Amino acid sequence: MILIKAVKPLDGYKVLLHFNNGEQKVVDLLPLLRGPIFEPIRQSPAYFRTVQVDEESGTICWDNSADIDPEVLYGSYLPAWQDVENMISGNSEKT
C-alpha cells in the first residue's frame, strides 16, 4: 500500500511527494483539483501551499478536508471522476 510520508509545495500547483517505498515524485496537482471541495485550493495559491500530510490516512490534505488518494498521486490509479469520464466516453463511442 502506497502512502505519503512528506509533501513540499513547489511552483504553481506542483508538489514534491515522498512515498513510503522511498520514491520521490514531483506531481502537478492542478488536473486533480476538481469539484467544489477543491475550489478554494484552485483559487488561492497561498491556500494551496498549506497542503500537509494526514498521518492517519497517509495522504495529502488541506484543512477544509480535501484530500487526494495516495495511489492516484503515485500514478497507480485514475481519480474516480476520470475513470467515470472514460467509461462514459467509451460507451458513447459504441452507440
C-alpha positions as CSV (number, residue, x, y, z in Angstrom):
1,M,0.0,0.0,0.0
2,I,1.4,3.3,-1.1
3,L,1.4,6.1,1.5
4,I,2.8,9.6,1.6
5,K,5.4,10.4,4.2
6,A,6.1,14.1,3.3
7,V,5.0,16.8,0.9
8,K,6.7,20.1,-0.2
9,P,4.8,22.6,-2.3
10,L,6.7,23.8,-5.3
11,D,5.9,26.3,-8.1
12,G,2.4,26.6,-9.4
13,Y,0.3,23.6,-8.3
14,K,3.2,21.2,-8.1
15,V,4.3,19.3,-5.1
16,L,7.3,17.1,-4.2
17,L,5.9,13.9,-2.6
18,H,7.9,11.4,-0.6
19,F,6.4,7.9,-0.6
20,N,6.7,5.2,2.0
21,N,8.6,3.0,-0.5
22,G,11.4,5.5,-0.7
23,E,10.5,7.1,-4.0
24,Q,10.0,10.8,-4.6
25,K,7.9,12.3,-7.3
26,V,7.0,15.8,-8.5
27,V,3.3,15.8,-9.2
28,D,1.3,18.6,-10.8
29,L,-2.0,18.6,-8.8
30,L,-3.9,21.1,-10.9
31,P,-5.6,18.5,-13.1
32,L,-6.7,16.6,-9.9
33,L,-8.2,19.7,-8.2
34,R,-11.7,19.2,-9.5
35,G,-15.0,19.6,-7.7
36,P,-16.3,22.1,-5.1
37,I,-14.1,21.0,-2.3
38,F,-11.0,21.9,-4.3
39,E,-12.4,25.3,-5.4
40,P,-10.7,27.4,-2.6
41,I,-7.4,25.5,-3.3
42,R,-7.6,26.3,-7.0
43,Q,-8.5,29.9,-6.3
44,S,-5.7,30.7,-3.8
45,P,-2.0,29.7,-4.4
46,A,-1.4,30.7,-0.7
47,Y,-4.1,28.2,0.4
48,F,-2.7,25.5,-1.9
49,R,0.6,25.9,-0.2
50,T,-0.9,24.9,3.2
51,V,-1.0,21.3,1.9
52,Q,0.1,18.8,4.6
53,V,0.3,15.1,5.2
54,D,-2.5,13.4,7.1
55,E,-0.6,10.9,9.2
56,E,-3.7,8.8,9.8
57,S,-4.6,8.3,6.1
58,G,-1.1,8.6,4.6
59,T,-2.1,11.2,2.0
60,I,-2.0,14.9,1.4
61,C,-4.8,17.1,2.6
62,W,-5.9,20.7,3.4
63,D,-7.8,22.0,6.4
64,N,-11.1,22.0,4.5
65,S,-11.0,18.2,4.5
66,A,-10.0,17.9,0.8
67,D,-7.6,15.1,0.1
68,I,-6.3,13.0,-2.8
69,D,-5.9,9.2,-2.8
70,P,-2.1,8.4,-2.4
71,E,-2.5,5.7,-5.1
72,V,-3.7,8.3,-7.5
73,L,-0.8,10.6,-6.6
74,Y,1.6,7.7,-7.1
75,G,0.1,7.0,-10.6
76,S,-1.3,3.6,-9.8
77,Y,-4.9,4.6,-10.4
78,L,-7.0,7.2,-12.1
79,P,-9.1,9.5,-10.0
80,A,-12.7,8.3,-9.7
81,W,-14.1,11.2,-11.8
82,Q,-11.6,10.5,-14.6
83,D,-12.5,6.8,-14.5
84,V,-16.2,7.6,-14.9
85,E,-15.5,10.0,-17.7
86,N,-13.5,7.4,-19.5
87,M,-16.3,4.9,-19.1
88,I,-18.9,7.4,-20.4
89,S,-16.9,8.4,-23.4
90,G,-16.2,4.7,-24.1
91,N,-19.9,3.9,-24.0
92,S,-20.8,6.9,-26.2
93,E,-18.3,5.8,-28.9
94,K,-20.1,2.4,-29.1
95,T,-23.5,3.9,-29.8
